Amino acid sequence: MECNVSRNQSCKKSIISILKNGFIFSFFFLCSTGFADNKTTQSAARAPQVSLRKDSSQEMTNNRDFSMGVSLKYSLGSATFVRSKSTSSLVPAKDRMNPLFNQNLSFSPGYKLHEKLIVGASWGFGYEYTTPNNPTARRFEPGDLGLSFSSPVLFIEPLSKIALSAGIDFSYPFSYASRFNGTYFGSSASLGLSRAIKRWGLSFSYGFGIGKDFYKNKAHLITEEDLANIEDSINRAVLCRSGEEFCDTNGMLTKYSLNNSFSVGYSPIEALSIRVSLSISNSFSYELPLDEYSSDIVDSNGNLVVDRAGKSDSLGGTISLGYMLNQYLSFSLGMTSGGTPKTSDNTSFRNPFYDTSGENFQGLAANRTKWFFGINANY
């Protein structure tokens, strides 16, 4: 998981607290799938995992080889308080409110194979308390099962004190979106740079990741068998011609995706931290096959004018406050937002932290901004 990065930053604080115990884990489901956070159709692409940590240069203080993390997060969408201004006769007035209140629960065990190598697993699920308005119309949303191999502190440059971290992640398709896409498995690799200035309580992080999922087909394929499972034939959006194996497609799947993340943190006291994070993701889909309807117009250099491969961008930001009660328990409170970099009319850039774009604050009505509260337990 939109890997849509649009909702991808609200888990950073839980990662920080776990790293203080010497454990880094894969966070596919909170950062990538988002579970039931989204009230609109999500992109099939799972954003590559990029680790942003408060102080990755510190030594691992956990003497135990085994670690366990449990995170519980509650989210409240901005559309809970904003009514859509749609004037379409197809949208009844009672349906112009799009409230969102849900919870995500995740589990992340890990084992230290070496001082610089940790293997971790991750799984979680989300549950929406408000009426679901997601593609599956389900309240319960399971996440993908994750497996990670990571080095929180691979190398520290002596002069600049900049720490290098690295990780490789794999995911097994447990989520509804992954199974609908026909995903065999997902993979990603990431590199991170971080620098902490302890005397000022400041920390800076940058991460780069690349993600690649492997599918049964290169497109969302809808078969006659799929349509036969829909009990109400009136609600079928596609009609199959007799004898055809595939009836329609819902677009090409993502070939690969890139992610760049930036983070700045400040700790006025040891137990309290404030963090601002920004993430920019780029997804590239498979090329459309050529057929008799494809454009054959070329430019002066002989290249096709129409690009057969699609591309999508997303921009996300998070402002969070974290408090560590002790080495086992921490809390997080913040605001996160995500979506396309530009507004729907393509005239200006969105505020990546609090989306009020569009007429009548339609960015808020689309639930692009969420407030969250998290409880993180680590052993």
N, C-alpha and C positions, 0 to 999 in steps of 0.2 A: 501496500500500500502506500480517482483522484487518487501513482503512487503517490498520484496525487499527493504530492508533497504538501498540499494545501493544509493538511491537518497534521503535518509531520513533525512539529517541534515541541509539543506539550509534554513529551516524556523526558526531556533533557535533564530535569532536576533529579528524577529517579536514577538516571544513569550516574550522575555525579555522586549520589550518596552510596551507590553500590561500588563505584570505583574507590571510594575511601576505604572500603574493606578489601580492596585488592581484587575486584572481580568486574570484568566487562562482559556484557552479554549481547546477544542479538536481540533487536527490538523491532522485528518485522511488523508485528500486529499493531502496536501503539503508534509507530511512526509512519507506517506504510499503508496498511489496510484501513485503519481508522475505525473498523467495525461499523457500528451504527451511527457514527458521528455525522455522516453525510446525508443530507436530505435530497440530494440530486444524484444523477447517475455518475458513477465514478469511472475514471480511466482504468483500463485493464492493467496498465503498467504499475509495477511495484517499484517505488523509488529506491535507488541504491542506498545502502546504509552508510552513513557518515557519522563518525563518533565525534562529539564535541564534549570535552570534559573540563572541569574546573581547574584541575591541576594534575595533568597526566605525568608531570615530571617528578611528583612525589613518589617515594618508595612504597611498595606494596606492604601494608601493615598487617594484613590478615595472615596469620600463621597457619590457618587451616587450609587444607587442600580443597575441601568442598565448600561451596557457597550456595545460598538460596535467597532469591529475591521474590517478593510478592508485592504487587502494586495495584491499588484500587483507586480509580479516578472517576469523578463525576463531572459531567459537562453540561452546560446550559447554553443553547444557541441564541443568537441575537434576534432571530425571527420570532422568538417567544413573546417579544414586546413590540414588534413592528408588523403591521398589516400590509400585505401586498396591495399595491395600487392598480393591479391589473383591471382593465375595463372589459376584458373579453367575456362574452356571454357564455363561453365554455367553462369558465371558472366561477362557480357559485360563490356568493359573498361569504358563506360560512367556511369555505375552503381556502380563503385568502389569508388565513392565519396558518403559519407553518411552525408551530412550537417544537422545540427539541430539548429533551432532558434524558440523558442516558448515563450508563456507567460502564466502565471497562475494568476487567479484572485479568491480570496477567501473572504468570509464574515463570521464573527464569533460574533454573539450577545451573551450576557451573563447577568445573573441576580444574584445578591448577596442575597441568602436566609438567610445567617447568616454570621457573621464575619469570620467564618472558613469553610463556605460551599458555593460554587458557582455552578450554573447550567449554562451550555453553549451549544450552538448549532453551527454547522459549515457546510458550503457547499461551493464548488468552482468548477471551471472548467478550463481546459487548451485549448489553441489553438496553433497549429503549423503552422508557416508561410512557412517553407520549405516543400518539398514533403514528406508526411508521409511514414514512414517505420516501422509502428507498427502493431500488430496483427489485428487491426480493419481497418487499412488503412484510418482512419478518421482524419481530422484536429481538429475537436472539440471533447474533451474528458471530460465528466462530472465526478465529483467526488461523492463519497458516502456522504449521509447526516449523520452528526454526532451529537450525544448527549452526554454530559459529566457531571459528578458530581465530583467536585474536591475541595481539600483543599490546597491552595498554601503554607500555613504555619500551619501545623497540630500541631507541637510541636517543641520547641527549647530546646535542652539540655543545662542547665545553665553553666556547666563548659567548654565544648568544643565549645559552640555557634553553634553547628551543627543543622540545621533545617531539619525537616522531613516533606515531602509533600506526598500526596496520591491522586489517581484519579481512577475513573471507567468510561469507555467509551463504547458507543454502536454506531453502524452504520447501516444504512438502505441502501440496494443495489441499488444505482442509476448509478454507473459506469458500463461501458460495460463489464469489466472483472468480476465484481461481478455477473452480470446477466448471463453471459456465464457460470459461475461456478455453477449456481443454488443456490446462497447464500440466505438464509432466513434473517439472520442478523449477524453482527459481534460484538464481545465484547473483551474488554481488561481491565486489571487492572495494575496499576503501583505504585511504591514507589520511592521517590527521597530523596537524602541527599545532602545538600549544605552547604558551609561555605564561608563567605565573610570576607576578611581582608581589611577593608575600608582604613586604613592609608597607605597601600601599593597599593591599587587599584586592589587587586587580588580577584578572586572568583574561587571556585572549586565545581564541581557537579558530582554526580553519580546517575544513575537511573536504575531501573530494572523493566521489564514489562513482562507480559505473555498475549498472545492473543489467542482467540478461536473463530473461525467462525463456523456457523451452515449452513449445505447445504441440498439440496434436495437429493443428492446422494453423495457417497464418492469418486466419480471419475468424470472426464470430460466425459460425455456421448454424443456421436454423434448418432442421430436417423435418420431414413429414411426421416422423415419430415424436419429435419435440412438440409439434402442434397437436398431435393426438392426445397428449397428456393434459391439454387444456380443456377442462370440462365444459366451460362456457364458450361455445363456438362463436358467439357474438363478439367476444372480446379478442378474437384472434386478429392480430395486426397484419398477418401474412396469409395468403392463400396459395397452396401448392398446386402446380399443374400436374396432371396425371403422368406418372412415370418418372418424374424428376427426383433425383436423389437429394439435392439441396434446394430449398425453397427461397432462401434469402440470406443476406448477411447483415450483421450489425456493425460492419466496419472492420478495417484491418487491425490486427493486434500489434502491440509494441515490439519492435525489433530489439532495441536497447534504449537505455536511459542514462542520463548523466545528472549529477547533483553536486552543487557547491554550497557549502554551509559556512556561516560566519557567526561567531559568538563572542560577547564581551560580558564579563562578570565582575561583580564588586561585592566584597564581604566586609562590612563595617565591623563585625565581630565574627568569631570563629564559627558560631552555630547558625548565623544568618547570612544569606546570600541573595543578591539581585542579579538577574541574568536577562540579557537581550540577545535574541538569536534571529538570524535571517537565512532563508534557504531559497535557492534558485534551482529549478529542475527543468530539464529538457528531455522530451521523449520523442523517439523517431519510430514510426510505424513501418511495417513491411510495404513494399511497393504494390500498387494495384496491377493486376495482370493486363496485358494488352488484348483488346478485342475489337470488334467492328465499330464500337461506339467510342473508342479512345481517340483523343485529339492527336492529329499528326502535324500540327502547326509547329514550325521551328523558327528559331531566331536567325540572325545574320551569320552566326557561327555553326549553324546546323544542329543546334541542341533543341530538344523539345521544350516548348514554352511552358507546358503544364507539367508540374512535378508530380510524378506518380507516387512518391513517398510522402506521407503526411508527417507533420511535426507539431508538437504542442509544448507550451511552456507554462510553468506555474511558479508562483511567488508566495512564500509563506513567512510569517514572522510571529515571534512569541516574546512576551514580556512576562517573567515569572519571578516569584518571591519564594524562597525556600528556607525552611527552618529544620535543623537537625536536633532532635530532642536528645538523642544519644547515638551510640554507634549502631544501634539496631533499628531505630525508628526515626523517620523524617516526614515532613509535610511540605506540600507545594501548593501555591495559589497563583493563578495568572490568567492571561488572556492570549488567545492564539487566533490567527486569521490566515486564510489561504485562498488562492484562486488564480485566475489568469493575471499576468502582470498589468494588462491594460483593462480599461473599463469596457463594457459591452458595446459601446458605440465607437471604441478604438480612438478616442480623442485625447485621453489622458491616462496617466498611470494611477493605479490604485494605491491607497495607503496599505502597506503590507501588514500593519499591526492592528488596524481598526478600519474595516471596510465600510465606508458610507457612500460609495460610488453610486452613480446613476441618479435619475430623477426620483424624488420622494424616498431617498435612502434605500434603493432596491438592493444594494449590497448587503445591508442588514437583514432585509426581508428574505434573502437567499441563504441565510445561516452561514455566511462565510466567516463570521467572527463568533468565537465561543469563549466562554469563561469556564475555568476548570478548577477543581480542588482535588488534590491527590494525597493519598496516604501510602507510604513506602516502607515496607519492613524488609530488613536484610539480616542475614545470618552468615 
